[in-house]
């Protein structure tokens, strides 16, 4: 990181001297994600969750049942 910069956003991640975390707008997207009602919507959510799985403490703690589509 440049000397005067506390953090940078790169590929949807906030990288700082204290570590790597999800960008705040991505966290909001997960919290406000509508309940999937079709197979395609479940696939989209799982793809999103898979991309962030290394940082998914929130997702792991809040396992919700996926609807049968």
TAQUIHU-V240024 format. One record per residue. N is the residue number from 1. NEAR is the number of other ideal C-beta (glycine too) atoms within 10 Angstrom. Layout:
BEGIN
n:N near:NEAR
n:N near:NEAR
END
This chain:
BEGIN
n:1 near:10
n:2 near:6
n:3 near:4
n:4 near:5
n:5 near:9
n:6 near:10
n:7 near:15
n:8 near:11
n:9 near:12
n:10 near:10
n:11 near:7
n:12 near:12
n:13 near:18
n:14 near:18
n:15 near:14
n:16 near:14
n:17 near:8
n:18 near:9
n:19 near:10
n:20 near:12
n:21 near:16
n:22 near:21
n:23 near:15
n:24 near:10
n:25 near:9
n:26 near:17
n:27 near:14
n:28 near:11
n:29 near:12
n:30 near:16
n:31 near:9
n:32 near:7
n:33 near:14
n:34 near:7
n:35 near:11
n:36 near:16
n:37 near:10
n:38 near:10
n:39 near:10
n:40 near:10
n:41 near:16
n:42 near:16
n:43 near:12
n:44 near:13
n:45 near:17
n:46 near:12
n:47 near:9
n:48 near:15
n:49 near:14
n:50 near:10
n:51 near:14
n:52 near:18
n:53 near:10
n:54 near:10
n:55 near:17
n:56 near:15
n:57 near:10
n:58 near:12
n:59 near:16
n:60 near:9
n:61 near:7
n:62 near:10
n:63 near:7
n:64 near:8
n:65 near:6
n:66 near:12
n:67 near:11
n:68 near:6
n:69 near:11
END
